[in-house]
Amino acid sequence: IPDIILELNSADTTQLATIMKKGLAKRIVGYRKTLGGYYSLEQLKEVYNITDEDIRNIIPYLKIDTTNLRKIDVNKASVEQLKRHPYINFYQAKAIYELRKAKKNLSSINDILHLEEFSKNDIKRITPYLNFEQ
């Protein structure tokens, strides 16, 4: 394995394949697209068919830059757009949408903290992917 550190949110499949099997590299990149980028190496555990051993073997060669995470515009997104994110289910998307309709605009994550559809863990997971700009 080469003596390199790859940035997980910008490395392509070919670059990732220098530190792992090509199939795994493809799954990691595919899930990155679905998520809108990784904000934590812990999220690699969510990649389909990845093993703890795979993670142990590749983590020393990875770093994360979260500056370009693809965020969802909470004040404009449709229920469809919201539920496309792997961390937001249909009921959660609908709850955000309905709350936004009632309030006109949501200004921060605090606006959705009280929604019963979200656990504390759900909120923690989705916060990096939400944008509340007006």
C-alpha positions, 0 to 999 in steps of 0.5 A: 500500500502506498504511503499516501493519505486520500481525501475521502470526499474527493478521491475517485474510484481509481485513487481509492483502489490503490488502498482497497479492492476496486469493488469496495472503492466503487461502493464507497464512492456510490454511497458518498454520492447518495449521502452528499459526502462523508463527515466522519470516517465512522460513516464507512460502516454504513457502506454496503458489505464493508467489513470491520477489517476493511475499515481497519485496513483503510482508515490510516490512509484516509482523511475527510474534508467536510467543506463541500458536503452537499446540503439540502436546502430545508426551506426549498426542498420537496418531500421527495428531495428530503427523503432521497437522503439516506438519513431521512425517511418519508415520515421525517421528510413530510414532518419537515415539509409540514413544519416549514409550511406552518412556520413559513421558514425554518431557521436552524436545526432547533426548529426540527428538534421537537419533531417526534419523527426524529430521535436525538441520534437522527438529528445528530446524523442529519445536521451536517446535511441540512442548510437553513439559509433563507 
